[in-house]
């Protein structure tokens, strides 16, 4: 299972912390609103530590191993489609 949420630049909320405690959760993705930047929390098992990756730039690709045979690949340009960033 994976969850996608948005990040508004403030400190991590208790709700976000609770979601990462779900035993079946393998990936937790936070999408920044102000810039093309995504934080990906991933783990291999419920007892494993979380690995954190940061993906930046519209030319980048979000890739998640959903199962041993399936990888989800989403270009950031598609995630941020129709978003205009303030300068």
C-alpha positions in Angstrom: 0.0 0.0 0.0 1.1 3.6 -0.6 -0.3 7.0 0.4 0.2 10.3 -1.3 -0.3 13.6 0.6 0.6 17.2 0.1 3.2 19.1 2.1 2.5 22.8 2.8 6.0 23.7 4.0 5.2 23.4 7.7 6.5 20.8 10.1 5.2 17.2 9.7 1.8 16.8 11.2 0.7 14.2 13.7 -1.6 12.8 11.0 1.3 12.3 8.7 3.3 10.6 11.5 0.3 8.2 12.2 0.0 7.2 8.6 3.6 6.1 8.5 2.8 3.8 11.4 0.4 1.7 9.4 2.0 -1.8 9.1 1.0 -2.4 5.5 2.3 0.9 4.3 5.4 0.6 2.0 5.5 4.0 0.5 4.5 7.4 1.7 4.8 10.3 -0.7 4.6 14.0 0.2 4.1 16.4 -2.7 5.2 20.0 -2.1 2.8 22.7 -3.3 5.2 25.6 -3.8 7.8 23.8 -6.0 8.5 20.6 -8.0 9.8 18.6 -5.0 8.6 15.3 -3.6 9.6 13.4 -0.5 9.3 9.7 -0.7 9.4 7.5 2.4 9.8 3.8 1.6 10.4 0.6 3.5 10.6 -3.1 2.7 8.7 -4.4 5.7 6.6 -3.2 8.6 9.6 -3.4 11.0 12.1 -1.8 8.6 13.4 1.7 9.0 12.1 4.3 6.5 14.4 5.4 3.7 13.8 9.0 2.5 14.4 10.2 -1.0 13.9 13.7 -2.4 12.9 14.1 -6.0 13.2 17.6 -7.5 12.6 19.2 -10.9 9.8 18.8 -13.5 12.2 16.6 -15.6 12.4 14.0 -12.8 10.6 10.7 -12.4 8.8 9.3 -9.4 9.3 5.6 -9.3 7.8 3.3 -6.7 8.2 -0.5 -6.5 4.6 -1.5 -5.9 5.5 -5.2 -5.9 8.3 -7.5 -7.0 7.1 -7.3 -10.6 5.4 -3.9 -10.8 7.1 -0.5 -10.7 5.0 2.7 -10.9 6.7 5.5 -12.9 5.2 9.0 -13.0 7.0 12.0 -14.4 6.8 15.0 -12.1 5.7 17.1 -15.0 2.5 15.0 -15.0 2.0 15.4 -11.2 2.4 19.1 -11.5 0.3 19.5 -14.6 -1.4 22.9 -14.8 0.4 24.2 -11.7 2.0 27.6 -12.0 4.7 28.2 -9.4 5.1 31.6 -7.9 8.6 33.1 -8.1 
